[in-house]
Amino acid sequence: MKINLKELAVFALVSALMLTSKLVMEWLPNIHLLGVFVIAVTVGYRQKALYPIYGYVFLQGLIAGFSLWWVPYLYIWTILWAVTMLLPRKMPKSLAVAVYCLVCGLHGLSYGTLYAPAQALMFGLDFNGTLAWIISGLPFDIAHAASNAVCGLLIVPIITVFAHAEKYTRN
């Protein structure tokens, strides 16, 4: 996947926006715009969206430390990217809003479950321990799902901004 200089600038900006939005909203538990940005950049840039996604993951590690908590970040956001890649490219706007909010919300709801395999491997949890870990995190996952679904209303406007930027900055 070759990227040009303009895309490199956009991807660096999106990575920085993802990190900044996470840091600004950090005082709110499990409320952030990461899913919004992952879906929007994936719809806009398809496979190349992996660049800003992993740019964010790397920046998050630099800022907060490359510790065990960071390992699941290597796959959690890629799962949301992959699900988004499976969605139809052309949807009516009203349907797209609903679908993107739903996908973003479901990713938030499944976050603890997606995180659990790494927890189990890193800390030697058996099936019951892993299940207990998932269940104990459900209230946070529910809050995560609700906030992701609401924040998901920003996805279509961000996709529109990407499209306008692309249109007006063609080489």
N, C-alpha and C positions, 0 to 999 in steps of 0.2 A: 504494500500500500504506500504509494509515493504521495507525499504532500508538498504543496507549494508554499512559498513564503507567506502568502496571505492566509492560508489555512493554518500555518504554524502560529501566526499572530492571533487568529481567532481561537485556536485551541488553547493557547497559553492564557488568553483572557478568560475563557470558560473555566479552565482549571482554577485560576485565581478567584473567579466569582464563586465557584463551588466552595472553595476553602473559606473565603471571606463570609459567605452566607452561613456556613456551618459555625464559624467562630462567633459571629454576631448573634446567632440564635442559640448558642450553647447553653445559656442559662435556662432555656426552656427544654425540659427533658423529652428527647425523641421528636422534637419539632425542628425541621430543617427543610431546605430546598434541594437536597442532593438528588432525590428521585426525580424531581421536576427537571433539573438540569440534565440528568442522564437520559431521560426519555426525550426531551426536546433536542438535545444534540444528536441523539441516535436517529430520530426522525429526519433531522436536517442533513446529517453527514454520514449516516449508515455505518459501514465498517470503520470508517475513519474516526468515529466517535470514541473508539477505544483510546485514542491519543489523549484527549482531555480527561477521560475517566481515569486512566492510569496516571496522568499528570496530577490530578487531584489526590489520588491514593498516595503517590510519592510525596507530595507537599504535606499531606496530613501526617505522614510518617516523620518528615523532617521537623515539623512543628511540635508534634506531641510525642515523638519518639517511636522508633521501630521496635516495639515490644510485642508480646504475645497477642494483645488485643488487636493489633494491626493485621495479623496474618489473614483473618477472614475477609478483610477488605480486598484482598487479592482476587476473591471470587464473588463476593456478594453483589458488587455493582455490575459485574459482568453478567450475572444471571438476569438482572433487570434489563441490561442491554440486549441480551439474547431474546428475552420475551418480547421486547419492543421490536426487534428485528423480524419477529414472526407475524407482527400485526400487518394488516393491509396498508399499503403505502398511501392510497387515495381513499379517504373517508370523508363524508360530509362533515362540516365543522361541528355540528351539534353532536353527531355520533362520536367524532374524535374526542371531544371534550369528555364525554361520558366514559369512553373506553380508556383514555389516558388516566382519568381520575381513578377509575376502577383498578387498573394495573398498578398505579402508584400506591393506592391504598392496600392492595393485596401484598405488594412487596413489603410494605411496612408491617403488615400483620404477620407475614412469614419471616421477618427479620431474625427473630430469636431462633426459629427452627433452622434457618439457613446458617446461622452462626454456630449452632450446636455441634455439628460434626468436628469443627476445629477445636471447640472446647473439650469435647470428649477425647480427642486424640492428644491434645496438649496436657490435659489434666487427668488422664486415665479414668474417665468416667465410664461405667458400664451403661447398659441400656436404661436401667431404672434411674441411675444418676442423671443421665442425659435427659430423660423424660421429665424428671423433677426440675431440672434446670430450665427446660422449655416452659413448663407450667408456671413456675415461679416468675417468669418474665412476661407472662401473658398480659397483665395489666399495662405494662410498658409497650408491648406490641400493639395492643388495642389503641392506646393513645397515639402511637406511631402511625397506625393505619388511618385513624380519623384525621390526623393532621396532614398526612400525605394526600389523602383524598381531597381535602379542602385546598391545600396548596397546589394540587394538580390542576386547578382552574387556571393557573398561570402558564401551563404547558403550551397551549395553542397560541397565546400571544407571543411567547418566546420563540416558538417555531416561526411565526410570522416575521418577527424581527430578524431572525437568521435568514429567511428567504429574501427580505428587503435588502439586507446587507449584502447578500450574495448577488442580487440583481444589480445593485448600484456600484459594486466594486469589481465587476468582471474585468479580466485582463484585456 
